[in-house]
Amino acid sequence: MESSLPLVGSEEYKKARAELEELKQTYNLREPDRGETIEDPEVKWRIHKPDYTLANLAYLQGKTMNHSAGSLEELVENIVKTWEMEASHKKDFNQWSTVEQESYVVACNGSPEIPGEQVKEMGNYNALLGGCRPDLWNSESDFETSHRAFQSAFPTGFPWEVLAVLAGPSFPSSPHVVFTWRHWAQE
């Protein structure tokens, strides 16, 4: 299936980039920070280095919170966005900077834990939705199929934001963070 996203450098892309820059200037907004490794020339990408212009535009257009620069809320939001970038686009699991590769597992809604390397191969959508009823999610889909399903379901993006951090980490005893969040999409 062809992607409906405009190609980098196209007129539609340039228009989105200009709109993004105008939102940032007019309302003093910041684009999400997906970490230093997105610019690292040593990173091996699944296909190519991602460009988040359209995702950032949809995020800035629809977000409801404007967290202070450097706040715990902004930090958590950026870490989750970096994790999504790594999980969706980095080819080598050992290049992920957002997880401890040795101990990273995914479990959702009482499902068994899936080791991180296996999650990287199968894709986050499959790991997180694998326990859903078959009429809602095809648990046999692979990484590429699952990503195409989300891209076709949400052609203008599927932005995500932190609403509030309810409990921050207290290292080293508890590196956990509890937060509320929201996802949204356009038809």
N, C-alpha and C positions, 0 to 999 in steps of 0.2 A: 504494500500500500504506500502510495506517495504521501509524504508529509505535506501538510497545508501551511507549514511555516515558511515565511519568506527567506530567501537566501541572503546571507551576509553580503552587503554591497548592493542589493537590489533597491529600487526606489521605495518599495514598501518597508524594507528594513531601515533605510535612511530616515524615512518619515517617523518610524517608531523610535529610533535613536534620538531624533530631534525632540519628539514629544517627551521622552524620558528626561532629557536634559532640561527641558522647560519646566517640568514638574519639580525637579530637584532645585532649580534656581528660584522658582516662584514661591515654593513652600518650604524651602530649606530642608529638603529630604535627602536621605542617603540611600544609595543602593546597598543591598546586602553584601557583606564581605565573605567570600567563599574560601578564604585562606590563601596563603602564599603559594601553595603547590599548584594552583591553577595556572600560574605563570612559569612553573619549573620546566625547563626544556628537557629534563630527564624523565618526566612522567610519560608513561605509555598509556595512550588513550584507547578505548575500545574501538572507536572509529576516528574521531578527531576531537581536538580541544573544544569543549562546549562554549557557546556564546549565550549569555543569559539576558541579552537586551530585552527580548519579548517577555520573558518571565519576570524580569525586574519591573518592566512597564506595567504589567498586569498586577503585580504586587503593590506598586506605589499607587495605582489607580484604585485599588480596592481595600487596602489595609485600613484598619480602624484604630490602630495604636501607633503612636509616634514616640518610641522609647528614647530616652536620653542617650547621647553618645557615651559609650563606655559602660552603660548600665548592665546589670546582670541579665535583664530581659533581652537587651540587644546582643549580648554575648551568647546566650542560649540560642537565640534565633539564628545567629550566624553559624554557630557550631552545627545545628541541625541542617541548615542549608548547605554547609560544607560537606557534611556526611552524605546528604542526598547526591551532591555532585560527585563525590568519590564513588559511591555505590552505583550510580548510573553511568559513569563515564570512564573511570579508571580501570584499566585492564588488569593490573597487578594488585592483588590484595595487600601485598607487603608495602605498597605505596600509600595506603590509606593513613592519614594522620589523625583521624578522629576517633579511632578505636585502638584498643590493645589487641593486636592480632591473636595472641595466645589465648585470651579469655573471652573474646567477643562471640556471643551467641544471640540468636533471635528466637523469641517465643511470643506467641500472641494468643490471647483468649484461652489459655490452658493447653495450648498445643505443646508438643515436645520441643526441646531446645534444638536449634539447627546451628551447627558450627559456622563461623564467619566465612570461611573459604567456600563452603557450600552455598551460603546465602549469596555471596558474590557471583557464583556461577548461575544460580537459579534466578536471581533478581529479587529486589526487596518486595515488589508487588506479590510475587509468588510466595515468598516467605511469610508475609503479613496476611495474605488472603487465602493461604492454602487450606485452612480449615472451613472455608465458606461452603455453602451448599453448591452443588454442581451447576444449578441453574443461575447462580450469581457469579461464579468464577471457575474457570477451567484450570483445575489444579495440575493438569498435564502440560500446561503451556511452558515454554522456555523463556529465557531472558528477553530475547528479541520480540517474541509474540506478546508477552505481557506488557512490554513498553509500547508497542504499537497499539495495543488495546487502550491504554491510558491516553496516548496521544490522539487517538481518534475519538475517544469519549470526551476529551477536553482539548479541542483544537486551539483554543485561545489561551491555554495554560491552566494550571491548577495551583494557584498561589497558596502560600502557607504563612501564618504569622503566630508569634507568641502573644497571648493576651496578658498573662500575668505569671510571674514566678511566685509560687506559693511557699516553697522552701528551697533555700540554696544549699550548696555543698558545705560540709564542714570536714575538710581534709585533715588527716588521712582517714579518720574514722568512718565518714560517710561521704563518698564522692557523688551521691545521688542528688538530682535536682527534680523537684516536682513543679510542673507548670501546666497551665491551660493553654489551649491553642485552637486555631480554626483554619479550615481549608475552605476554599470557595471556587466557583467556576461560573462561566457564562455559558448560555446556550448558544 
